């Protein structure tokens, strides 16, 4: 079991590291590197616990609190977000500290009552509300739909410390608790994957929230999210990344995601790949039946073009292709991405039109009508795919 970690004088990480989890949100999100459930204890004249942990890790949280507090009691239990990976230990905290006042948004109160069904002493807060603990104070900032309606940030101005729950987090289990204690490339890669798979639909709201925080003039020297590591060395790095991802412009990169039955669609995918490479852009190619969908979506985040291919089967697409398109419709990558449907067919087509409709629903702008060939692509068909790849590369670079 991990021990408490001091992140500032009198402020401690009291969360848990989940080294073994490999899927999150059911099975929708792969977590190859595990995750953490972060909670933070502020010891002052009064004591506050900001967020709890996932229910199965409640005993670890209790052990840390008893280690730090002894017989002292918690005065405030701050719930930034009621999703059970953060509020799962709420009943255990209520049993251990029944006199603690719960602090959350109005939507947070509704969420707690729905999940745990108990009456408790609660203070509902809005943006700008403050609680004084003694030398320190807690200021609250509502952040609805980042990524639930109940979400809020807790800010400690005396420490220039932001506790934003799911914002700025990553699914990453590590022995270090801070950004300067882990591989920076891995850290940013997991942060991008987290944003792409969870926060991408709320990009406009994120842009607005970043502007709101900027106007509030908050001094932020450290960001301590509820998953992954704490940004203490360079918190501006993740804020800048969020601003860039929310804007959605991307980089000169293309994604090809396909599946194939008898290699015809595969041949088209590789011809497109060659054309894009010849056009001078970065490309990543994924065969959907052997690739992780969450990883593909992470790559889509900063790509300017997305090409999806499938042969036609039963007037439809292959079953392995559908889940990616379904997820993209929900995540809505945006109109700044260029899209192309491609694939082969036999006696009847249809897959390319279905892919096009799904890409349109995902707010991806189609480059041209679907690129389809009958049976097996000829040399001229593959040359056409190659040239389309070059044309898309030119559009990406423009």
PyMOL commands that set and color helices and strands:
alter all, ss='L'
color gray80, all
select helices_A, chain A and resi 55-69+84-87+90-96+106-116+179-181+184-216+235-247+264-278+288-290+293-302+319-331+351-361+379-397
alter helices_A, ss='H'
color red, helices_A
select strands_A, chain A and resi 5-8+11-13+16-18+23-24+29-30+35-37+40-43+47-50+76-78+101-104+122-124+130-132+137-142+152-156+161-163+222-224+230-231+251-258+282-287+303-309+338-345+365-366+371-374
alter strands_A, ss='S'
color yellow, strands_A
deselect
rebuild
show_as cartoon
